[in-house]
Structures are given as C-alpha cells and as structure tokens.
C-alpha cells in the first residue's frame, strides 16, 4: 500500500466512512479513492519540513549541508509519484 493510499484511507476513516466500501456514488471504486486529492494535498504540504524536524535530524545525524532537506523532499516526491 502506498503512502498516498494510506493517507487517503486514513482521511476517509477519520470522517467516519469505511474506506473499503464500494458503491455507485463513487463509480464502483472503493470509498477511500474519493480522498486521494485531499491526501495528495496533505503530502504536498508536508514536502517542506519544519525547522524542528530538520534540527532533530541535524542533532542525530550530524550533518547540516541540506542533505536532510533533499532526502525528505525526494521521499515526499516519490510518495506523490507512487500514488
């Protein structure tokens, strides 16, 4: 299961819907698929880590040359492409 699907399923479930429900109102697809756009928006928003997130990596990993930022962004980009 991709991060995009996991996020969409979580949003769907959070609003009280069964992610695995299939119905005519969503063209015969699982209900979670109607949340993919919202999940994509969340992942895109998370593409920029907070200063606290970067500082935590810098403290633990001992590098601050932008590597953490690049790695984070590449992982988010890959999650968006994978979906």
C-alpha positions as CSV (number, residue, x, y, z in Angstrom):
1,X,0.0,0.0,0.0
2,X,1.4,3.4,-1.0
3,X,1.7,6.4,1.4
4,X,-0.9,8.2,-0.7
5,X,-3.4,5.3,-0.3
6,X,-2.6,5.1,3.4
7,X,-3.3,8.8,3.8
8,X,-6.5,8.7,1.7
9,X,-7.7,5.7,3.7
10,X,-6.9,7.5,7.0
11,X,-8.8,10.6,5.9
12,X,-11.7,8.6,4.8
13,X,-11.8,6.6,8.1
14,X,-11.4,9.8,10.1
15,X,-14.6,11.2,8.6
16,X,-16.4,8.0,9.7
17,X,-16.5,6.2,6.4
18,X,-15.5,2.6,5.6
19,X,-12.5,3.0,3.2
20,X,-13.3,-0.4,1.6
21,X,-16.9,0.4,0.9
22,X,-17.7,0.2,-2.8
23,X,-20.7,1.9,-4.3
24,X,-22.3,3.6,-7.2
25,X,-21.8,7.1,-5.7
26,X,-18.0,6.7,-6.3
27,X,-18.2,5.0,-9.7
28,X,-17.8,1.5,-8.2
29,X,-14.4,2.3,-6.6
30,X,-13.5,1.9,-3.0
31,X,-14.6,4.9,-1.0
32,X,-11.1,5.8,0.0
33,X,-10.3,6.8,-3.6
34,X,-12.5,9.8,-3.2
35,X,-10.0,11.1,-0.7
36,X,-6.9,10.8,-2.9
37,X,-7.0,14.5,-3.8
38,X,-7.1,15.6,-0.2
39,X,-4.3,13.1,0.7
40,X,-2.2,14.5,-2.2
41,X,-2.7,18.0,-0.9
42,X,-1.5,16.9,2.6
43,X,1.6,15.2,1.2
44,X,2.4,18.3,-0.9
45,X,2.0,20.5,2.2
46,X,4.4,18.2,4.1
47,X,7.1,18.5,1.4
48,X,8.6,21.3,3.4
49,X,9.8,20.0,6.8
50,X,9.7,22.3,9.8
51,X,12.8,23.8,11.3
52,X,12.2,21.5,14.3
53,X,12.2,18.4,12.0
54,X,15.4,19.5,10.3
55,X,17.1,20.3,13.6
56,X,16.2,16.9,15.0
57,X,18.0,15.3,12.1
58,X,21.0,17.6,12.3
59,X,21.4,16.7,16.0
60,X,21.1,13.0,15.5
61,X,22.8,12.5,12.1
62,X,25.5,15.2,12.5
63,X,25.0,16.8,9.1
64,X,23.6,20.1,8.1
65,X,24.5,20.6,4.5
66,X,21.0,20.3,3.2
67,X,21.1,16.6,2.8
68,X,18.2,16.0,5.2
69,X,16.0,18.5,3.4
70,X,16.8,17.0,0.0
71,X,16.2,13.4,1.3
72,X,12.9,14.4,2.8
73,X,11.7,16.2,-0.3
74,X,12.7,13.2,-2.5
75,X,10.8,10.8,-0.3
76,X,7.6,13.0,-0.5
77,X,8.0,13.4,-4.2
78,X,8.4,9.6,-4.6
79,X,5.2,9.1,-2.5
80,X,3.3,11.5,-4.7
81,X,4.6,9.8,-7.9
82,X,3.9,6.3,-6.5
83,X,0.2,7.1,-5.9
